[in-house]
């Protein structure tokens, strides 16, 4: 099972090299990728019969069908159960549904394979399940995954007790292929205290485990701890791991080659990235910073936190890091949420270019144009206007409604003389700009669209992934959505203990009282004056409304006009 995944295909190749001539690869989705087609062609060219089964192992009938398909090819000699589903989240955010989602393939699938194989092929040579170190040693946010693997291991122990083969292998992070390699930073990232184990090593270990008699074994590559120094250099291995992990979050290839005084804000760390960096530092290094402080962290600060600096003691490094954070507060206004909505409908962003056709910048989710002012100054011929998100948009519940407002605003500003209407969107603003372009297109207006760094689909998938991975929010629960959005907002500005604060805010049923509570917390932390609480409540409501809009926007039309996506061709 899981036979068309990265590890599954490598395992199939390994089995073929050791004499397997009939393979059944189970995958609910079937063959979808070009690489899968390539592997299957290579298997068949080597004289191996390969059958792709889409049988549902979550039901007894599905497993019976699977064994029927396999037995029609040859006697069943071994079962390798690799299927997995992840739905990470801290225990307070887990639900029965998230446990069921993860446990279905691991628990029910293993039980059904065990029951049917005892009847159909009692002399099975191999019954192997792939477990995880998150079961044997634990991994934050994976209680459901650990539980599912533990249940699977108990099945293997029962098989051993009955004189049958049963083997569960608790793998750490797997390198070269699969989830870690494709989504989490490759072979150098640290996950749950482990480094990815390269595929040749995994298969060599599997060969040994198949010859042993116990039901459960563990294989992982332990990452160096913070206090372990490398014998080949003056730095600690964990410091390099810190840089590599944060570089992966930011999409940067060689972070250690950057200038030491380069800040994370200058490297393009957005709000979602900041939350991931914040959680990583808290979990692995016990460093608690607000998102605002994170933005001013430099590469040098990160090296100090990771133990790569030349400071003689960790206390000295910690004090220097805090001093550097304080000294660079001038840069912390970059891309922070506004705490009072602007009154003006638009803001002039450049001092020149009064004769050309105007260029309109759509607001990012933070509601200010600080990150875009330097770009706006580059336009020497055209006036550049930032369209502000004002209280006139408070009743908007969708991207479509917001774009209607901005279309009307632009129509009142410029004459429709056939010249192009120039729209520029960044981050959240790309969604509004794209929907505006669709509306101008419908009205036969000439429109030019520029999207900076992202597209509406990319932003939408990112926010969905973020909500599922970090908060595991039930998207049908409006109260939960608002609470998590408020926590996210606060995290941009101050240091918070999210678990305790989430409980406090969740306990407040009234929406306006929730907003007031958050505004009062900001006042207590010196972010606003007590007299500004009412205005701040409006700004917060606007911010969380935009978060929900981002998650729900699904463009249904294609834009046929002039569009340009500007982003880095390669990561730094």
HELIX and SHEET records of a PDB file:
HELIX    1   1 UNK A    6  UNK A   17  1                                  12    
HELIX    2   2 UNK A   34  UNK A   45  1                                  12    
HELIX    3   3 UNK A   60  UNK A   71  1                                  12    
HELIX    4   4 UNK A   91  UNK A   93  5                                   3    
HELIX    5   5 UNK A   96  UNK A  103  1                                   8    
HELIX    6   6 UNK A  104  UNK A  108  3                                   5    
HELIX    7   7 UNK A  109  UNK A  120  1                                  12    
HELIX    8   8 UNK A  133  UNK A  136  1                                   4    
HELIX    9   9 UNK A  143  UNK A  161  1                                  19    
HELIX   10  10 UNK A  178  UNK A  183  1                                   6    
HELIX   11  11 UNK A  186  UNK A  188  5                                   3    
HELIX   12  12 UNK A  199  UNK A  209  1                                  11    
HELIX   13  13 UNK A  237  UNK A  250  1                                  14    
HELIX   14  14 UNK A  255  UNK A  257  5                                   3    
HELIX   15  15 UNK A  271  UNK A  285  1                                  15    
HELIX   16  16 UNK A  291  UNK A  296  1                                   6    
HELIX   17  17 UNK A  299  UNK A  305  1                                   7    
HELIX   18  18 UNK A  314  UNK A  327  1                                  14    
HELIX   19  19 UNK A  329  UNK A  331  5                                   3    
HELIX   20  20 UNK A  370  UNK A  372  5                                   3    
HELIX   21  21 UNK A  373  UNK A  376  1                                   4    
HELIX   22  22 UNK A  391  UNK A  393  5                                   3    
HELIX   23  23 UNK A  399  UNK A  413  1                                  15    
HELIX   24  24 UNK A  428  UNK A  442  1                                  15    
HELIX   25  25 UNK A  456  UNK A  466  1                                  11    
HELIX   26  26 UNK A  467  UNK A  471  3                                   5    
HELIX   27  27 UNK A  478  UNK A  491  1                                  14    
HELIX   28  28 UNK A  498  UNK A  506  1                                   9    
HELIX   29  29 UNK A  511  UNK A  524  1                                  14    
HELIX   30  30 UNK A  530  UNK A  532  5                                   3    
HELIX   31  31 UNK A  533  UNK A  552  1                                  20    
SHEET    1   A 2 UNK A  22  UNK A  26  0                                        
SHEET    2   A 2 UNK A  49  UNK A  53  1                                        
SHEET    1   B 4 UNK A  78  UNK A  81  0                                        
SHEET    2   B 4 UNK A 126  UNK A 132  1                                        
SHEET    3   B 4 UNK A 167  UNK A 171  1                                        
SHEET    4   B 4 UNK A 216  UNK A 219  1                                        
SHEET    1   C 3 UNK A 190  UNK A 191  0                                        
SHEET    2   C 3 UNK A 194  UNK A 195 -1                                        
SHEET    3   C 3 UNK A 221  UNK A 222 -1                                        
SHEET    1   D 6 UNK A 346  UNK A 348  0                                        
SHEET    2   D 6 UNK A 384  UNK A 387 -1                                        
SHEET    3   D 6 UNK A 359  UNK A 362  1                                        
SHEET    4   D 6 UNK A 421  UNK A 426  1                                        
SHEET    5   D 6 UNK A 447  UNK A 452  1                                        
SHEET    6   D 6 UNK A 562  UNK A 566  1                                        
END                                                                             
